[in-house]
Amino acid sequence: MTKPLLKGVLKTWKEDRGFGFITPDNGGKDLFIHISAIGQASRRPVPGDIIHYQVVRDRNGKFRAINASIEGVSAENKSTNKLNKGKSSFRWIMAAAVGLLIITAGAVFLYLRGGG
């Protein structure tokens, strides 16, 4: 059975430590959330963000948010990032090849000019 998706507002966020607390919409105590629960969001969370999440009890018996997302913030698209990375690698290789060709042509020109 899948845990229900809950909603709350990010009350505090400690950017330097990568965690914060959510105030649940359904009331109750503030809930701990770690950056690892958010996954591949296109930006880091900030206080005031609406967070969708599931809840688990950790091995210490405390509740924490998991499988979280920030409302209105898209997840990073890993396939797009890989595609863009591939394009930049190809461009770099082509630029290096053209540069090598220019250097070689210059060397041949100088050789022929000096030897003729």
Buried (B, 14 or more C-beta within 10 A) or exposed (E): EEEEEBEBBBBEBEEEEBBBBBBBEEEEEBBBBBBEBBEEBEEEBEEEBBBBBBBEEEEEEEEBBBBBBBEEBEEEEEEEEEEEEEEEEEEEEEEEEEEEEEEEEEEEEEEEEEEE
